[in-house]
Amino acid sequence: MGNRLDVREVAKGHWRSILTVLGMDERALSGKHGPCPLCGGRDRFRFDDKEGRGTYFCSGCGAGDGLRLAMGITGQSFRDVACEVERIAGTVQPTTTRNERTDDDKLRALRRAFRESKPIERDDEACRYLAGRGLRLYDLPESVRLHPSLSYWDGDAVLGKFPTMLATVTDATGRAVSMHRTYLQDARKASVPEPKKLMEGLALAGAAIRLTPVSRTLGIAEGIETALAAAELFEVPVWSCISTAGIESFEPPEGVELVVIFGDSDANFAGQAAAYRAAHRLALRGIEVEVVIPPEPGDWLNELNRRKGQA
Protein backbone atom coordinates (compact mmCIF):
# COMPACT_ATOMS: atom_id res chain seq x y z
CA MET A 1 0.00 0.00 0.00
CA GLY A 2 1.16 3.54 -0.76
CA ASN A 3 1.95 6.08 1.91
CA ARG A 4 -0.36 8.89 3.11
CA LEU A 5 0.57 11.27 0.29
CA ASP A 6 0.22 8.57 -2.39
CA VAL A 7 -3.32 7.68 -1.29
CA ARG A 8 -4.48 11.27 -1.58
CA GLU A 9 -2.83 11.68 -4.97
CA VAL A 10 -4.47 8.52 -6.31
CA ALA A 11 -7.88 9.69 -5.09
CA LYS A 12 -7.56 13.31 -6.25
CA GLY A 13 -10.48 14.26 -8.48
CA HIS A 14 -12.39 11.05 -7.70
CA TRP A 15 -13.78 11.81 -4.25
CA ARG A 16 -17.47 12.27 -5.16
CA SER A 17 -17.50 8.84 -6.78
CA ILE A 18 -15.39 7.23 -4.04
CA LEU A 19 -17.56 8.54 -1.21
CA THR A 20 -20.74 7.45 -2.99
CA VAL A 21 -19.35 3.92 -3.36
CA LEU A 22 -18.48 3.97 0.35
CA GLY A 23 -22.14 4.62 1.11
CA MET A 24 -22.38 8.39 1.46
CA ASP A 25 -25.66 9.94 0.33
CA GLU A 26 -25.18 11.79 -2.98
CA ARG A 27 -27.24 14.68 -1.61
CA ALA A 28 -24.50 15.40 0.93
CA LEU A 29 -22.04 15.83 -1.96
CA SER A 30 -24.08 18.46 -3.82
CA GLY A 31 -22.07 21.42 -2.52
CA LYS A 32 -25.09 22.77 -0.63
CA HIS A 33 -25.40 22.99 3.14
CA GLY A 34 -27.02 20.06 4.87
CA PRO A 35 -26.76 17.63 7.79
CA CYS A 36 -23.23 16.61 8.74
CA PRO A 37 -22.59 12.88 8.15
CA LEU A 38 -19.95 12.93 10.89
CA CYS A 39 -21.43 14.81 13.86
CA GLY A 40 -25.10 14.74 12.81
CA GLY A 41 -25.51 18.52 13.09
CA ARG A 42 -28.31 20.00 11.02
CA ASP A 43 -27.54 22.31 8.08
CA ARG A 44 -23.89 22.78 9.05
CA PHE A 45 -22.00 20.61 6.53
CA ARG A 46 -20.90 21.49 3.00
CA PHE A 47 -18.80 19.38 0.62
CA ASP A 48 -16.71 21.75 -1.53
CA ASP A 49 -14.08 19.36 -2.98
CA LYS A 50 -11.43 22.05 -3.34
CA GLU A 51 -8.73 21.11 -5.85
CA GLY A 52 -10.39 17.68 -6.12
CA ARG A 53 -9.22 16.76 -2.59
CA GLY A 54 -12.66 15.87 -1.23
CA THR A 55 -12.63 18.77 1.18
CA TYR A 56 -15.58 19.75 3.36
CA PHE A 57 -16.42 22.13 6.17
CA CYS A 58 -18.73 21.63 9.14
CA SER A 59 -19.37 24.52 11.51
CA GLY A 60 -19.62 21.99 14.33
CA CYS A 61 -16.77 19.51 13.86
CA GLY A 62 -14.50 21.51 11.58
CA ALA A 63 -12.89 20.93 8.20
CA GLY A 64 -11.16 18.01 6.56
CA ASP A 65 -10.41 16.23 3.32
CA GLY A 66 -11.80 13.18 1.55
CA LEU A 67 -9.75 10.67 3.49
CA ARG A 68 -10.86 12.05 6.84
CA LEU A 69 -14.46 12.03 5.61
CA ALA A 70 -14.12 8.43 4.39
CA MET A 71 -12.75 7.35 7.78
CA GLY A 72 -15.60 9.12 9.55
CA ILE A 73 -18.45 7.61 7.51
CA THR A 74 -17.03 4.07 7.51
CA GLY A 75 -15.58 3.96 11.02
CA GLN A 76 -12.49 2.26 9.61
CA SER A 77 -8.84 2.94 10.40
CA PHE A 78 -6.62 4.97 8.10
CA ARG A 79 -4.91 1.83 6.81
CA ASP A 80 -8.17 0.05 5.96
CA VAL A 81 -9.76 3.12 4.39
CA ALA A 82 -6.64 3.89 2.36
CA CYS A 83 -6.65 0.39 0.86
CA GLU A 84 -10.34 0.71 -0.03
CA VAL A 85 -9.90 4.20 -1.49
CA GLU A 86 -7.03 3.02 -3.68
CA ARG A 87 -9.13 0.13 -4.92
CA ILE A 88 -12.18 2.28 -5.70
CA ALA A 89 -10.14 5.08 -7.31
CA GLY A 90 -8.96 2.67 -9.96
CA THR A 91 -12.50 1.81 -11.03
CA VAL A 92 -14.29 5.20 -11.14
CA GLN A 93 -14.09 8.19 -13.43
CA PRO A 94 -12.66 11.48 -12.13
CA THR A 95 -15.16 14.24 -11.38
CA THR A 96 -14.91 17.76 -12.75
CA THR A 97 -13.89 20.33 -10.16
CA ARG A 98 -14.85 23.99 -10.18
CA ASN A 99 -12.27 26.67 -10.83
CA GLU A 100 -10.98 27.81 -7.46
CA ARG A 101 -11.08 31.47 -6.47
CA THR A 102 -7.67 32.97 -5.81
CA ASP A 103 -6.73 34.42 -2.43
CA ASP A 104 -6.85 37.88 -4.00
CA ASP A 105 -10.42 37.25 -5.19
CA LYS A 106 -11.44 36.14 -1.69
CA LEU A 107 -9.82 39.14 -0.03
CA ARG A 108 -11.49 41.54 -2.47
CA ALA A 109 -14.88 40.05 -1.57
CA LEU A 110 -14.10 40.43 2.14
CA ARG A 111 -13.09 44.07 1.71
CA ARG A 112 -16.20 44.80 -0.34
CA ALA A 113 -18.49 43.34 2.34
CA PHE A 114 -16.63 45.36 4.98
CA ARG A 115 -16.96 48.61 3.00
CA GLU A 116 -20.69 48.06 2.50
CA SER A 117 -21.23 47.49 6.24
CA LYS A 118 -21.06 49.87 9.19
CA PRO A 119 -20.32 49.55 12.93
CA ILE A 120 -23.30 48.28 14.90
CA GLU A 121 -25.26 50.93 16.73
CA ARG A 122 -27.80 50.96 19.53
CA ASP A 123 -31.19 49.69 18.36
CA ASP A 124 -30.04 48.55 14.92
CA GLU A 125 -30.82 45.02 13.66
CA ALA A 126 -27.59 43.45 14.97
CA CYS A 127 -27.80 45.15 18.36
CA ARG A 128 -31.42 44.09 18.79
CA TYR A 129 -30.51 40.53 17.76
CA LEU A 130 -27.77 40.32 20.42
CA ALA A 131 -30.05 41.87 23.05
CA GLY A 132 -32.73 39.35 22.11
CA ARG A 133 -30.28 36.56 22.88
CA GLY A 134 -30.09 37.88 26.46
CA LEU A 135 -26.88 39.91 26.24
CA ARG A 136 -26.21 43.28 27.85
CA LEU A 137 -24.00 45.27 25.51
CA TYR A 138 -22.13 47.81 27.61
CA ASP A 139 -19.62 48.39 24.82
CA LEU A 140 -20.38 47.48 21.23
CA PRO A 141 -17.47 45.46 19.76
CA GLU A 142 -15.73 47.29 16.91
CA SER A 143 -15.04 44.03 15.05
CA VAL A 144 -18.79 43.40 14.64
CA ARG A 145 -20.64 45.31 11.93
CA LEU A 146 -24.01 45.33 10.18
CA HIS A 147 -24.44 44.85 6.44
CA PRO A 148 -27.81 46.27 5.33
CA SER A 149 -28.60 43.63 2.69
CA LEU A 150 -26.31 40.69 1.95
CA SER A 151 -27.19 37.92 -0.51
CA TYR A 152 -27.66 34.44 0.92
CA TRP A 153 -26.28 31.81 -1.45
CA ASP A 154 -27.29 28.17 -1.16
CA GLY A 155 -25.04 26.45 -3.67
CA ASP A 156 -25.66 28.28 -6.96
CA ALA A 157 -29.00 29.80 -5.90
CA VAL A 158 -29.69 33.08 -4.05
CA LEU A 159 -32.43 32.59 -1.46
CA GLY A 160 -32.78 36.30 -0.74
CA LYS A 161 -31.04 39.31 0.76
CA PHE A 162 -30.91 39.91 4.50
CA PRO A 163 -29.46 42.32 7.06
CA THR A 164 -26.31 40.51 8.18
CA MET A 165 -24.15 40.79 11.27
CA LEU A 166 -20.54 40.61 10.09
CA ALA A 167 -17.58 39.84 12.32
CA THR A 168 -13.96 40.07 11.20
CA VAL A 169 -11.91 36.90 11.73
CA THR A 170 -8.26 37.72 12.49
CA ASP A 171 -5.15 35.57 12.75
CA ALA A 172 -2.55 35.79 15.52
CA THR A 173 -0.62 38.52 13.67
CA GLY A 174 -3.68 40.76 13.40
CA ARG A 175 -4.36 40.06 9.71
CA ALA A 176 -8.01 39.72 8.67
CA VAL A 177 -8.52 36.28 7.06
CA SER A 178 -12.31 35.92 6.82
CA MET A 179 -15.66 37.29 7.94
CA HIS A 180 -18.34 35.49 9.91
CA ARG A 181 -21.91 36.15 8.80
CA THR A 182 -25.11 35.92 10.82
CA TYR A 183 -28.10 36.45 8.51
CA LEU A 184 -30.92 38.28 10.31
CA GLN A 185 -34.64 38.79 9.87
CA ASP A 186 -36.69 40.89 12.32
CA ALA A 187 -33.73 40.89 14.75
CA ARG A 188 -33.62 37.08 14.76
CA LYS A 189 -31.66 34.53 12.80
CA ALA A 190 -33.03 34.43 9.27
CA SER A 191 -35.03 31.43 8.11
CA VAL A 192 -32.33 30.02 5.82
CA PRO A 193 -30.57 26.63 5.80
CA GLU A 194 -27.52 27.95 7.66
CA PRO A 195 -27.97 31.45 9.13
CA LYS A 196 -24.40 31.48 10.45
CA LYS A 197 -21.49 30.84 8.11
CA LEU A 198 -18.07 32.08 7.07
CA MET A 199 -17.05 33.87 3.92
CA GLU A 200 -14.32 32.27 1.87
CA GLY A 201 -10.97 33.66 2.92
CA LEU A 202 -7.49 32.61 3.97
CA ALA A 203 -6.47 29.80 6.34
CA LEU A 204 -8.49 29.89 9.57
CA ALA A 205 -6.22 27.82 11.82
CA GLY A 206 -5.34 29.86 14.90
CA ALA A 207 -7.71 32.72 14.04
CA ALA A 208 -10.48 34.31 16.13
CA ILE A 209 -13.02 37.13 16.18
CA ARG A 210 -11.44 39.82 18.35
CA LEU A 211 -14.33 41.22 20.36
CA THR A 212 -11.96 43.28 22.56
CA PRO A 213 -8.39 44.57 22.32
CA VAL A 214 -5.51 42.23 23.18
CA SER A 215 -4.93 41.88 26.92
CA ARG A 216 -2.65 39.85 29.17
CA THR A 217 -5.61 37.74 30.34
CA LEU A 218 -7.76 36.60 27.44
CA GLY A 219 -10.75 34.28 27.26
CA ILE A 220 -11.84 32.29 24.23
CA ALA A 221 -15.16 30.60 23.45
CA GLU A 222 -16.83 29.11 20.39
CA GLY A 223 -19.62 31.40 19.13
CA ILE A 224 -19.85 35.19 19.23
CA GLU A 225 -22.83 35.19 21.59
CA THR A 226 -21.18 32.59 23.82
CA ALA A 227 -18.04 34.73 24.05
CA LEU A 228 -20.03 37.86 24.91
CA ALA A 229 -21.96 35.91 27.55
CA ALA A 230 -18.75 34.58 29.15
CA ALA A 231 -17.34 38.13 29.20
CA GLU A 232 -20.49 39.36 30.95
CA LEU A 233 -20.41 36.56 33.52
CA PHE A 234 -16.71 36.59 34.33
CA GLU A 235 -15.76 40.21 33.51
CA VAL A 236 -12.81 39.23 31.35
CA PRO A 237 -12.23 39.97 27.65
CA VAL A 238 -13.34 36.99 25.53
CA TRP A 239 -12.87 36.30 21.81
CA SER A 240 -14.89 33.98 19.60
CA CYS A 241 -13.10 31.06 17.91
CA ILE A 242 -16.30 30.15 15.97
CA SER A 243 -16.18 26.35 16.45
CA THR A 244 -14.53 23.49 18.34
CA ALA A 245 -11.92 23.35 15.57
CA GLY A 246 -11.21 27.04 16.15
CA ILE A 247 -10.80 26.45 19.89
CA GLU A 248 -8.32 23.65 19.26
CA SER A 249 -6.18 25.62 16.82
CA PHE A 250 -6.31 29.05 18.55
CA GLU A 251 -3.02 30.96 18.59
CA PRO A 252 -2.82 33.72 21.23
CA PRO A 253 -1.21 36.92 19.95
CA GLU A 254 1.90 38.49 21.44
CA GLY A 255 1.35 39.79 24.96
CA VAL A 256 -1.20 37.22 26.17
CA GLU A 257 -0.03 35.52 29.39
CA LEU A 258 -3.18 33.69 30.54
CA VAL A 259 -5.78 32.06 28.29
CA VAL A 260 -9.14 31.15 29.85
CA ILE A 261 -11.01 28.63 27.69
CA PHE A 262 -14.78 28.87 28.12
CA GLY A 263 -15.74 25.51 26.64
CA ASP A 264 -19.25 24.28 25.84
CA SER A 265 -20.84 21.51 27.90
CA ASP A 266 -21.92 19.18 25.09
CA ALA A 267 -23.76 15.89 25.50
CA ASN A 268 -21.19 14.24 23.20
CA PHE A 269 -18.32 16.01 25.04
CA ALA A 270 -17.10 17.69 21.83
CA GLY A 271 -16.85 21.11 23.48
CA GLN A 272 -15.13 19.78 26.59
CA ALA A 273 -12.67 17.71 24.55
CA ALA A 274 -11.74 20.66 22.34
CA ALA A 275 -11.19 22.90 25.36
CA TYR A 276 -8.87 20.46 27.10
CA ARG A 277 -6.97 19.60 23.93
CA ALA A 278 -6.35 23.31 23.38
CA ALA A 279 -5.34 23.73 27.02
CA HIS A 280 -2.87 20.85 26.76
CA ARG A 281 -1.29 22.24 23.58
CA LEU A 282 -0.92 25.77 24.98
CA ALA A 283 0.34 24.56 28.37
CA LEU A 284 3.12 22.59 26.65
CA ARG A 285 4.27 25.90 25.19
CA GLY A 286 4.49 27.48 28.63
CA ILE A 287 1.27 29.52 28.42
CA GLU A 288 -0.85 29.62 31.56
CA VAL A 289 -4.29 28.15 30.82
CA GLU A 290 -7.59 27.66 32.63
CA VAL A 291 -10.61 25.71 31.40
CA VAL A 292 -14.12 26.63 32.56
CA ILE A 293 -17.14 24.51 31.57
CA PRO A 294 -20.79 25.42 32.32
CA PRO A 295 -22.28 23.44 35.23
CA GLU A 296 -25.35 22.57 33.15
CA PRO A 297 -25.52 21.21 29.56
CA GLY A 298 -25.17 23.94 26.95
CA ASP A 299 -22.88 26.92 26.43
CA TRP A 300 -22.19 30.08 28.42
CA LEU A 301 -25.06 31.95 26.80
CA ASN A 302 -27.41 29.25 28.08
CA GLU A 303 -25.82 29.61 31.50
CA LEU A 304 -26.13 33.41 31.47
CA ASN A 305 -29.83 33.22 30.66
CA ARG A 306 -30.38 30.45 33.20
CA ARG A 307 -28.89 32.59 35.95
CA LYS A 308 -30.94 35.60 34.89
CA GLY A 309 -34.06 33.42 35.00
CA GLN A 310 -33.27 32.49 38.61
CA ALA A 311 -32.68 36.07 39.69
C-alpha positions as CSV (number, residue, x, y, z in Angstrom):
1,M,0.0,0.0,0.0
2,G,1.2,3.5,-0.8
3,N,2.0,6.1,1.9
4,R,-0.4,8.9,3.1
5,L,0.6,11.3,0.3
6,D,0.2,8.6,-2.4
7,V,-3.3,7.7,-1.3
8,R,-4.5,11.3,-1.6
9,E,-2.8,11.7,-5.0
10,V,-4.5,8.5,-6.3
11,A,-7.9,9.7,-5.1
12,K,-7.6,13.3,-6.2
13,G,-10.5,14.3,-8.5
14,H,-12.4,11.0,-7.7
15,W,-13.8,11.8,-4.3
16,R,-17.5,12.3,-5.2
17,S,-17.5,8.8,-6.8
18,I,-15.4,7.2,-4.0
19,L,-17.6,8.5,-1.2
20,T,-20.7,7.5,-3.0
21,V,-19.3,3.9,-3.4
22,L,-18.5,4.0,0.3
23,G,-22.1,4.6,1.1
24,M,-22.4,8.4,1.5
25,D,-25.7,9.9,0.3
26,E,-25.2,11.8,-3.0
27,R,-27.2,14.7,-1.6
28,A,-24.5,15.4,0.9
29,L,-22.0,15.8,-2.0
30,S,-24.1,18.5,-3.8
31,G,-22.1,21.4,-2.5
32,K,-25.1,22.8,-0.6
33,H,-25.4,23.0,3.1
34,G,-27.0,20.1,4.9
35,P,-26.8,17.6,7.8
36,C,-23.2,16.6,8.7
37,P,-22.6,12.9,8.1
38,L,-19.9,12.9,10.9
39,C,-21.4,14.8,13.9
40,G,-25.1,14.7,12.8
41,G,-25.5,18.5,13.1
42,R,-28.3,20.0,11.0
43,D,-27.5,22.3,8.1
44,R,-23.9,22.8,9.1
45,F,-22.0,20.6,6.5
46,R,-20.9,21.5,3.0
47,F,-18.8,19.4,0.6
48,D,-16.7,21.8,-1.5
49,D,-14.1,19.4,-3.0
50,K,-11.4,22.1,-3.3
51,E,-8.7,21.1,-5.9
52,G,-10.4,17.7,-6.1
53,R,-9.2,16.8,-2.6
54,G,-12.7,15.9,-1.2
55,T,-12.6,18.8,1.2
56,Y,-15.6,19.7,3.4
57,F,-16.4,22.1,6.2
58,C,-18.7,21.6,9.1
59,S,-19.4,24.5,11.5
60,G,-19.6,22.0,14.3
61,C,-16.8,19.5,13.9
62,G,-14.5,21.5,11.6
63,A,-12.9,20.9,8.2
64,G,-11.2,18.0,6.6
65,D,-10.4,16.2,3.3
66,G,-11.8,13.2,1.6
67,L,-9.7,10.7,3.5
68,R,-10.9,12.1,6.8
69,L,-14.5,12.0,5.6
70,A,-14.1,8.4,4.4
71,M,-12.8,7.3,7.8
72,G,-15.6,9.1,9.5
73,I,-18.4,7.6,7.5
74,T,-17.0,4.1,7.5
75,G,-15.6,4.0,11.0
76,Q,-12.5,2.3,9.6
77,S,-8.8,2.9,10.4
78,F,-6.6,5.0,8.1
79,R,-4.9,1.8,6.8
80,D,-8.2,0.0,6.0
81,V,-9.8,3.1,4.4
82,A,-6.6,3.9,2.4
83,C,-6.7,0.4,0.9
84,E,-10.3,0.7,0.0
85,V,-9.9,4.2,-1.5
86,E,-7.0,3.0,-3.7
87,R,-9.1,0.1,-4.9
88,I,-12.2,2.3,-5.7
89,A,-10.1,5.1,-7.3
90,G,-9.0,2.7,-10.0
91,T,-12.5,1.8,-11.0
92,V,-14.3,5.2,-11.1
93,Q,-14.1,8.2,-13.4
94,P,-12.7,11.5,-12.1
95,T,-15.2,14.2,-11.4
96,T,-14.9,17.8,-12.8
97,T,-13.9,20.3,-10.2
98,R,-14.8,24.0,-10.2
99,N,-12.3,26.7,-10.8
100,E,-11.0,27.8,-7.5
101,R,-11.1,31.5,-6.5
102,T,-7.7,33.0,-5.8
103,D,-6.7,34.4,-2.4
104,D,-6.9,37.9,-4.0
105,D,-10.4,37.3,-5.2
106,K,-11.4,36.1,-1.7
107,L,-9.8,39.1,0.0
108,R,-11.5,41.5,-2.5
109,A,-14.9,40.1,-1.6
110,L,-14.1,40.4,2.1
111,R,-13.1,44.1,1.7
112,R,-16.2,44.8,-0.3
113,A,-18.5,43.3,2.3
114,F,-16.6,45.4,5.0
115,R,-17.0,48.6,3.0
116,E,-20.7,48.1,2.5
117,S,-21.2,47.5,6.2
118,K,-21.1,49.9,9.2
119,P,-20.3,49.5,12.9
120,I,-23.3,48.3,14.9
121,E,-25.3,50.9,16.7
122,R,-27.8,51.0,19.5
123,D,-31.2,49.7,18.4
124,D,-30.0,48.5,14.9
125,E,-30.8,45.0,13.7
126,A,-27.6,43.5,15.0
127,C,-27.8,45.1,18.4
128,R,-31.4,44.1,18.8
129,Y,-30.5,40.5,17.8
130,L,-27.8,40.3,20.4
131,A,-30.0,41.9,23.1
132,G,-32.7,39.3,22.1
133,R,-30.3,36.6,22.9
134,G,-30.1,37.9,26.5
135,L,-26.9,39.9,26.2
136,R,-26.2,43.3,27.9
137,L,-24.0,45.3,25.5
138,Y,-22.1,47.8,27.6
139,D,-19.6,48.4,24.8
140,L,-20.4,47.5,21.2
141,P,-17.5,45.5,19.8
142,E,-15.7,47.3,16.9
143,S,-15.0,44.0,15.1
144,V,-18.8,43.4,14.6
145,R,-20.6,45.3,11.9
146,L,-24.0,45.3,10.2
147,H,-24.4,44.9,6.4
148,P,-27.8,46.3,5.3
149,S,-28.6,43.6,2.7
150,L,-26.3,40.7,2.0
151,S,-27.2,37.9,-0.5
152,Y,-27.7,34.4,0.9
153,W,-26.3,31.8,-1.4
154,D,-27.3,28.2,-1.2
155,G,-25.0,26.5,-3.7
156,D,-25.7,28.3,-7.0
157,A,-29.0,29.8,-5.9
158,V,-29.7,33.1,-4.1
159,L,-32.4,32.6,-1.5
160,G,-32.8,36.3,-0.7
161,K,-31.0,39.3,0.8
162,F,-30.9,39.9,4.5
163,P,-29.5,42.3,7.1
164,T,-26.3,40.5,8.2
165,M,-24.1,40.8,11.3
166,L,-20.5,40.6,10.1
167,A,-17.6,39.8,12.3
168,T,-14.0,40.1,11.2
169,V,-11.9,36.9,11.7
170,T,-8.3,37.7,12.5
171,D,-5.1,35.6,12.7
172,A,-2.6,35.8,15.5
173,T,-0.6,38.5,13.7
174,G,-3.7,40.8,13.4
175,R,-4.4,40.1,9.7
176,A,-8.0,39.7,8.7
177,V,-8.5,36.3,7.1
178,S,-12.3,35.9,6.8
179,M,-15.7,37.3,7.9
180,H,-18.3,35.5,9.9
181,R,-21.9,36.1,8.8
182,T,-25.1,35.9,10.8
183,Y,-28.1,36.5,8.5
184,L,-30.9,38.3,10.3
185,Q,-34.6,38.8,9.9
186,D,-36.7,40.9,12.3
187,A,-33.7,40.9,14.8
188,R,-33.6,37.1,14.8
189,K,-31.7,34.5,12.8
190,A,-33.0,34.4,9.3
191,S,-35.0,31.4,8.1
192,V,-32.3,30.0,5.8
193,P,-30.6,26.6,5.8
194,E,-27.5,27.9,7.7
195,P,-28.0,31.4,9.1
196,K,-24.4,31.5,10.4
197,K,-21.5,30.8,8.1
198,L,-18.1,32.1,7.1
199,M,-17.1,33.9,3.9
200,E,-14.3,32.3,1.9
201,G,-11.0,33.7,2.9
202,L,-7.5,32.6,4.0
203,A,-6.5,29.8,6.3
204,L,-8.5,29.9,9.6
205,A,-6.2,27.8,11.8
206,G,-5.3,29.9,14.9
207,A,-7.7,32.7,14.0
208,A,-10.5,34.3,16.1
209,I,-13.0,37.1,16.2
210,R,-11.4,39.8,18.4
211,L,-14.3,41.2,20.4
212,T,-12.0,43.3,22.6
213,P,-8.4,44.6,22.3
214,V,-5.5,42.2,23.2
215,S,-4.9,41.9,26.9
216,R,-2.6,39.8,29.2
217,T,-5.6,37.7,30.3
218,L,-7.8,36.6,27.4
219,G,-10.8,34.3,27.3
220,I,-11.8,32.3,24.2
221,A,-15.2,30.6,23.5
222,E,-16.8,29.1,20.4
223,G,-19.6,31.4,19.1
224,I,-19.9,35.2,19.2
225,E,-22.8,35.2,21.6
226,T,-21.2,32.6,23.8
227,A,-18.0,34.7,24.0
228,L,-20.0,37.9,24.9
229,A,-22.0,35.9,27.6
230,A,-18.8,34.6,29.2
231,A,-17.3,38.1,29.2
232,E,-20.5,39.4,31.0
233,L,-20.4,36.6,33.5
234,F,-16.7,36.6,34.3
235,E,-15.8,40.2,33.5
236,V,-12.8,39.2,31.3
237,P,-12.2,40.0,27.6
238,V,-13.3,37.0,25.5
239,W,-12.9,36.3,21.8
240,S,-14.9,34.0,19.6
241,C,-13.1,31.1,17.9
242,I,-16.3,30.1,16.0
243,S,-16.2,26.3,16.5
244,T,-14.5,23.5,18.3
245,A,-11.9,23.4,15.6
246,G,-11.2,27.0,16.2
247,I,-10.8,26.5,19.9
248,E,-8.3,23.6,19.3
249,S,-6.2,25.6,16.8
250,F,-6.3,29.0,18.6
251,E,-3.0,31.0,18.6
252,P,-2.8,33.7,21.2
253,P,-1.2,36.9,19.9
254,E,1.9,38.5,21.4
255,G,1.3,39.8,25.0
256,V,-1.2,37.2,26.2
257,E,0.0,35.5,29.4
258,L,-3.2,33.7,30.5
259,V,-5.8,32.1,28.3
260,V,-9.1,31.1,29.8
261,I,-11.0,28.6,27.7
262,F,-14.8,28.9,28.1
263,G,-15.7,25.5,26.6
264,D,-19.2,24.3,25.8
265,S,-20.8,21.5,27.9
266,D,-21.9,19.2,25.1
267,A,-23.8,15.9,25.5
268,N,-21.2,14.2,23.2
269,F,-18.3,16.0,25.0
270,A,-17.1,17.7,21.8
271,G,-16.8,21.1,23.5
272,Q,-15.1,19.8,26.6
273,A,-12.7,17.7,24.6
274,A,-11.7,20.7,22.3
275,A,-11.2,22.9,25.4
276,Y,-8.9,20.5,27.1
277,R,-7.0,19.6,23.9
278,A,-6.4,23.3,23.4
279,A,-5.3,23.7,27.0
280,H,-2.9,20.9,26.8
281,R,-1.3,22.2,23.6
282,L,-0.9,25.8,25.0
283,A,0.3,24.6,28.4
284,L,3.1,22.6,26.6
285,R,4.3,25.9,25.2
286,G,4.5,27.5,28.6
287,I,1.3,29.5,28.4
288,E,-0.9,29.6,31.6
289,V,-4.3,28.2,30.8
290,E,-7.6,27.7,32.6
291,V,-10.6,25.7,31.4
292,V,-14.1,26.6,32.6
293,I,-17.1,24.5,31.6
294,P,-20.8,25.4,32.3
295,P,-22.3,23.4,35.2
296,E,-25.3,22.6,33.2
297,P,-25.5,21.2,29.6
298,G,-25.2,23.9,27.0
299,D,-22.9,26.9,26.4
300,W,-22.2,30.1,28.4
301,L,-25.1,32.0,26.8
302,N,-27.4,29.2,28.1
303,E,-25.8,29.6,31.5
304,L,-26.1,33.4,31.5
305,N,-29.8,33.2,30.7
306,R,-30.4,30.5,33.2
307,R,-28.9,32.6,35.9
308,K,-30.9,35.6,34.9
309,G,-34.1,33.4,35.0
310,Q,-33.3,32.5,38.6
311,A,-32.7,36.1,39.7
